[in-house]
Every structure is written in C-alpha cells, then in structure tokens.
Amino acid sequence: MGYRQAVQGQSVPRGDRSPGGERRGVRSGWRADAKRSRDLFAAFLAEQSDPDRFYQALATDSAAQVDSWHPLTNALVVDVGGGPGYFEDAFAGHGADYICVDADAGEMRLHGRTPSSRTVHADGTCLPFGDATFDVVYSSNVAEHVQEPWSMADEMVRVVRPGGTVVLSYTLWWGPWGGHETSPWHLLGGEFAARRYTRRYGRAPKNRFGVTLFAVHAGDGIRWARQAPEVEILGIVPRYLPGWASALMRIPALREVLCWNVMIVCRRIDSAGRRRVGR
Ligand SMILES: C[S@@+](CC[C@H](N)C(=O)[O-])C[C@H]1O[C@@H](n2cnc3c(N)ncnc32)[C@H](O)[C@@H]1O
C-alpha cells in the first residue's frame, strides 16, 4: 500500500500537547505597517546569500499574519506546499497543530532541512484528507507552481471545516517577481525569459515556465473565490504590502503589476449557508 493510500480517509493525528491538554500560542501583535514591509523586503534581497534568514523571516511573518485572521492556538492547520520546515516551526510557535503537505521530496529538504514526521507527501490538487478536517488550510507561494491552481483551491475548501479559514496566497505573474529567477524578463513572455536565462547561466531555470511555473493573476483568484460555493470572502490583500495598499486590490491591472502577491482569505460556510464558528 502506498503512503498516499495509507493516509487516505484516515483521521489526522493531533500533535503533542502540554500536560494541561493545551498548547500555548504566542499572540504577536502583528501589524501590516511600513516597517514590516521594509524588513521583509530586506530579507528577500538576502535570499540567495542567506536563505535561512529569508525563509525564517517569511515564515514568522506569515504565521503571525494568519493568526491575525484565525487564532492559531490549538488550531489544526494544513499547509499545502509547505516546503522545508520553516513554516512548521513558525506555526507551531503560535500553538498550531501543523501538518505540511508537499508534492516534492527534494523541496522539503532544501537548505539542509529534514521533513518532520508531520509531513505528508502528496499533491495539493488531490489532498489525502477527509472533508471538513482542518481549522485552517493555508497555502503560500504554491498556486503559481501548479498547473490547475483552482483545483487546488477547491481541495483546500473541501478539507476545511465549516467556520474554518482558507488562506491562499500566491505570486502575481505581472508583478516584479512573477517570473521568479527569470524576472523581470518574464514581462516579455515566460518562454522568452526561460530561454534568456538558459543562455545567460548555461542551465535552465529551476522554475520552468509552463511546467513548474505558470502565469497566475489576482483576478483569477478573486473570480475563483467569488464563485466558490460554501465560501465567504474575509479579505483580499497584497500580502507583503502595508495595510493601506489593500485599496490597490480593487483596481484591476494595477493590482497585477504593483502588489507582488495576493492573499485571499475565506471562511467556509456550510451548505445551508450558515456560518459555524468553533467546533
Ligand atoms: C516556492 S515553494 C513555497 C514554499 C513555502 N510554502 C513558502 O511560502 O516559502 C513552492 C512549494 O510548493 C510545492 N508544490 C508545487 N506543486 C505542488 C503541488 N501540486 N502539490 C503540493 N505541493 C506543491 C513545491 O514542492 C514547493 O515546496
């Protein structure tokens, strides 16, 4: 029996609890202010030379950001495309019961990291969990690497419980980092940018346009969220930008170019249209 079959349909194991049966979360006082955006940008500039610093900063910020939408203490969280364990550390720091799902074993071992026993090797478009399993379903910078990102988004909604929260965040194709390492040449076309990168560096880019990198737009995700059944939109924000920049998300075209990354936050409502908060 394969690993996928072994976990299919099974209930998800809960993580360790402190003696009182409670996990203590860390409420962070997270704020989307200009300093936070500057710090994230500085860490991003150091990504190549100091990936640990960047991914730790990103994961720490992301967990606090999610906690501001849905308290993470004791929440059962699945992170779709969680990658190496930086996000696991950060979510656990908030008291979440965190499970990572990732399709690529190599990615989970990047930067010398070792996947924990709470990592599941599976495809985000076919999650090996029962319906309504999780309190929070999270995905960061994965949709642009998936050929059918809206199937993945539908799966995320399927596995969150009514009253639970789905947070889907991805890099915008027309933004400064849309082409990843081929940026900004992707603005002249993904294939052109890939060819140029290969000529220049003598190897193909890690993120191959049309294979592991796709042109995904904020408008696509907004349309998906508006049409998804059993979903109430809580927020659509430019993930890394200060709070005041959220207004940009209302301006088609401009949002695609200026916002870098869209974060769509939804609450699952049950099929009768009722909100149910709490278990
Ligand atoms: C750019 S990394 C993002 C890692 C982490 N979430 C973050 O924000 O830093 C993209 C991750 O998505 C994973 N991934 C790509 N396609 C996937 C799929 N179909 N299902 C699950 N994970 C996938 C990759 O293996 C990789 O770990």
The ligand as an SDF file (V2000), in Angstrom:
LIG
                    3D

 27 29  0  0  0  0  0  0  0  0999 V2000
    8.0080   28.3340   -3.7350 C   0  0  0  0  0  0  0  0  0  0  0  0
    7.7810   26.9430   -2.7240 S   0  0  0  0  0  0  0  0  0  0  0  0
    6.8350   27.6340   -1.3810 C   0  0  0  0  0  0  0  0  0  0  0  0
    7.1950   27.0130   -0.0710 C   0  0  0  0  0  0  0  0  0  0  0  0
    6.5170   27.7050    1.1390 C   0  0  0  0  0  0  0  0  0  0  0  0
    5.0800   27.4820    1.0910 N   0  0  0  0  0  0  0  0  0  0  0  0
    6.8340   29.1680    1.1540 C   0  0  0  0  0  0  0  0  0  0  0  0
    5.9190   30.0160    1.0690 O   0  0  0  0  0  0  0  0  0  0  0  0
    8.0360   29.5130    1.2580 O   0  0  0  0  0  0  0  0  0  0  0  0
    6.5470   26.0080   -3.5830 C   0  0  0  0  0  0  0  0  0  0  0  0
    6.2740   24.6870   -2.9040 C   0  0  0  0  0  0  0  0  0  0  0  0
    5.1090   24.1160   -3.4830 O   0  0  0  0  0  0  0  0  0  0  0  0
    5.3290   22.7340   -3.6670 C   0  0  0  0  0  0  0  0  0  0  0  0
    4.4060   22.2740   -4.7070 N   0  0  0  0  0  0  0  0  0  0  0  0
    4.4380   22.5400   -6.0270 C   0  0  0  0  0  0  0  0  0  0  0  0
    3.4080   21.9350   -6.6530 N   0  0  0  0  0  0  0  0  0  0  0  0
    2.7050   21.2890   -5.6950 C   0  0  0  0  0  0  0  0  0  0  0  0
    1.5400   20.5110   -5.6970 C   0  0  0  0  0  0  0  0  0  0  0  0
    0.8670   20.2440   -6.8350 N   0  0  0  0  0  0  0  0  0  0  0  0
    1.0890   19.9970   -4.5440 N   0  0  0  0  0  0  0  0  0  0  0  0
    1.7540   20.2400   -3.3770 C   0  0  0  0  0  0  0  0  0  0  0  0
    2.8800   20.9920   -3.3090 N   0  0  0  0  0  0  0  0  0  0  0  0
    3.3460   21.5010   -4.4510 C   0  0  0  0  0  0  0  0  0  0  0  0
    6.7880   22.6630   -4.0550 C   0  0  0  0  0  0  0  0  0  0  0  0
    7.3140   21.3640   -3.8980 O   0  0  0  0  0  0  0  0  0  0  0  0
    7.3910   23.6800   -3.1050 C   0  0  0  0  0  0  0  0  0  0  0  0
    7.7370   23.1270   -1.8720 O   0  0  0  0  0  0  0  0  0  0  0  0
  1  2  1  0
  2  3  1  0
  2 10  1  0
  3  4  1  0
  4  5  1  0
  5  6  1  0
  5  7  1  0
  7  8  2  0
  7  9  1  0
 10 11  1  0
 11 12  1  0
 11 26  1  0
 12 13  1  0
 13 14  1  0
 13 24  1  0
 14 15  1  0
 14 23  1  0
 15 16  2  0
 16 17  1  0
 17 18  1  0
 17 23  2  0
 18 19  1  0
 18 20  2  0
 20 21  1  0
 21 22  2  0
 22 23  1  0
 24 25  1  0
 24 26  1  0
 26 27  1  0
M  CHG  2   2   1   9  -1
M  END
$$$$
